[in-house]
Amino acid sequence: MFARAIYPIGSALLLAFLSPTLTQANEIGRTASLVHVANQQQVTGTVSGPSGPLSGVTIRVKEDPSVATSTDEAGKFSINAKPGQTLVFQALGYSELQRVVSGTSMSVTLSEKTDEIDEVVIVGYGIQQKKESLTGAMQAVKGEKLRDITTPTVENMLNGKAAGVYVAPGNGRPGSRGGVVIRGQATLSGTTSPLWVIDGVIVGSSPGDLNPDDIVGLTVLKDAASTSIYGSQGANGVIVVTTKTPKAQKATISYSGKLGVNTLTNGNLEMMNGAELYDYYSSFQNANVINFPRWNDELKNSNFDWWKVATKSGLTQNHNVTIQGGNDNLQSLLSLGYYNEVGAVKGYDYKRYNVRLNNTIRPFDWLTIRPTLAGARRGADDQQYSITAMYTNFPWDNPYDDNGKPVPHRYSGWVNSAGTNYLYDLQFNHGNNHNYELMGGIDFDIKITDWLTFSSVNNYRANLYSSAYYYDPSSSAGESVKGRLAEYRSEDYRRYTNQILRFNKNWDKHSLSGILAYEFNDYRIKTLDVYGTGFIPGFEVLDVVAKPERTKGGISEWATQSILSKATYEYDNRYTLEGSFRRDGASNFGTNGKYGNFFSVSGGWNIHNESWFNFDQINLLKLRAAYGSVGNKPSSLYPQYSVYSVSSTSGYNENPGALISVIGNPDLSWENTYTTGVGLDFGLFNNRIRASFDYYNKDTDNILYAVPVTGLIGVTSLWKNVGEMNNRGIELNIGGDILRTDDLLWSIDINLGHNKNKLTKLYPTKDANGNMSIRPVYIGDGAGIAGSAQRILYPGLPVDTYYMAEWAGVNPEDGKPQWYHIEKDANGNETGKTVTSNYAEATQVALKKAAADLFGGISTNLAYKQFDLSATFGYSIGGLSYNYFRQEYDSDGTYTDRNQMKLQDGWSRWEKPGDIATHPVAKYNNKDNGNKASSRYLEENDFFRMRSLSLGYKLDLSKYNLNSVRFFLTGENLFTLTKYSGVDPEMSINDSGAVLNTAGPSVYPATRKFMFGLNVTF
């Protein structure tokens, strides 16, 4: 296999995980430090800032940088230094200070920076750059800014925090992940999720079970200057995550915890109660033909609340403990995390446990070793009440008998006597799922000279997932097969190694730095999917089944290898020039296109550092420009080969066989995206007003797509390079300190993103007559629902353009639904537009796009002495969602076996000739097709949402050995302003991580949380 062929023996992974205790660290440190004590003395002291002691301040001996330490939580430090040597004090957000050693103790006060141009940003592959020297478009988000909402998933925390980064927050189910899209959709195949990199290790399109409390910060890489070094894996942008690292300090213990409740929100949606549903049916034009087993006005008094029986106030708790400490030679950090959320829909209990051990070992001045180990176990007990039944079931039908016991399926006492009672099934059916994630590695740096370092990053990641579900023989899902047991297993493994040569040379006003590296990354997954039927109730192991209903399994593998380089030249803190080159090889291309080349060039000009720039009010003015390329691979693993499928469906008469399943394309080539970008950063009045502006233009060619084919030989698609696409847009970050004094700070920050997408070219294909022509491609909306909306791919249109019948309103004379019919001549040119009430005559046309025109976030923070108040908001303008939910629950009488939603403000139902109404006449078993897919259910999803509101107070309990104590109260998802008629204007994602713009028939609503929290450090 390709994976084994290219794996270099010299880069074999080093997996000896070291986990010394803090006691051992101190013992080793004391022994190692004996070589440094000659002619030295111990200097102790404290470091403070305007608000008190500062922890994590780095102190180094200027004449011997290898001697270093950092302050503990009380701001105290101890370091060995000779009289006359200089100590350098550095801390993020504070100005550097140097003090000459003249005694054995000193007290130091650092002043806060009035700007952030010296802030260090991690831009990938361990490269750290001052913000002032950046040439690319990227945005750093600090860990504490992420954690203003309570969720186990990092993706959801990023919502509204970075310009140009759109996050679909998933649904309200505990543990639900969000979908992230950076600068628009740049591909038609595979995921649009960015690449996640954790502590220098590429982990894929998801951060996995990373504990958000372990994050120090993350950097979103958006343009070619910052992403091209990741080549084929950076096409959708890159998110670089940095976790907590141990410090040389006295041992400390930190605790952070939250405890609160979560409740469901239902947006603007309201379902009918018993009386309203009865009046609705009674208003039918043909009410005389209603054929329910029980139909009389007593139904007005039948009002079972299916929503209430399925929901409750769920409990959410999150606890994290971090222990860290060490000395100059050995530092260790251990973090433990526990997250538990009981769903607001009853019967779902989500738990996650995290552990992380990060070590730094410096046995010699020239060698630094960093062993790491991170593990997570998440799982859920699943006996969840039905989301669908909350909306679907008639309020006339009570699931319990007079004795309080669930009635059976197809109960004769129900109006919908053909329906099933899921509460009856919940007496027996249940399931669970668990995932174990282990990620460990050992990195090391060898200092060759004062300007040249060799770095090695080696990591192994494993995921073991399992699920088991029990369907009792008495249940709806099990009665026809006398019970069903279902089990699923998957185990996937990912190896990553990167060997890097780093250089950093400074002379006079010049600075030259960069890397040269080799990288290898491979992945393997094995799955097993088994169903068994027929068993005695109560048994839950597959040994007991009478029949193996289904047995499936598979193994998939892929690998990539790369060489990469990056160089940065800087002159006098004024001019920066940067370039990168990467060559990728991937296993899912044939020999004709296995390797792809990617590059970038960029520059920056710090205008404010020019000698002629004499504007004291402007402390930062920087111009950036970049151009470069990234690539993308097909989501299919083996599209270059013609592949036969050997499975249960390819045999005949119980004899094994093989059927062709893939027609190979050996000429398939890389999808390439070329991005041009310019940016401007500025700060005014000592950074009291700050802003950054970016414009980008992304051209994607050789778009990869599985083109649909006839399927006559069993193959339904063929991978090809089909066309070209363009994304262009702007991003703006603007913020300011409205009030700033010694005791008071009030700041506001706003970000917005705008992206315009267009498919610019489709490559010609042969038509039925053998002629080459450009034909539109029709695709689904990703929801997987028959009869839902479609999309169209055609040059000149956005790739998320809806394609369906255009709604023409309600005929005021007879109340029938209407659509537009377009008349065309023999050449396909439009000659007229009429209205029809026959859905079959309605013309399917390209309508509007789904993506928003503007989206972003707003945050504000107010701090007064020991109090702090913060709020975050999110907004979206100009987007559209297809509300399939209304096809079933706003169906004009088409569906007579489910509840219906109330008409909202501004809606009206046609009742008599002359009525100007939004809704057609309602009929029992309506055959007018008014609820078929059309722009009737295409809705604006603009919203303004308060994501969080937090009030905190800090206590000074240092005399009790409590260095830092903060209490806080937080409300999350407190309100949403929107005209969208559904449950939530923010859309979810599908199983592959793609953002959906269609609301299905069973939407798990978003939750509102009220949390109490405590942060304390000992």
Summary of the structure (lengths in Angstrom):
residues: 1018
radius of gyration: 31.3
end to end distance: 53.2
largest distance: 105.0
contacts: 3462
relative contact order: 0.12
helix: 10%
strand: 50%
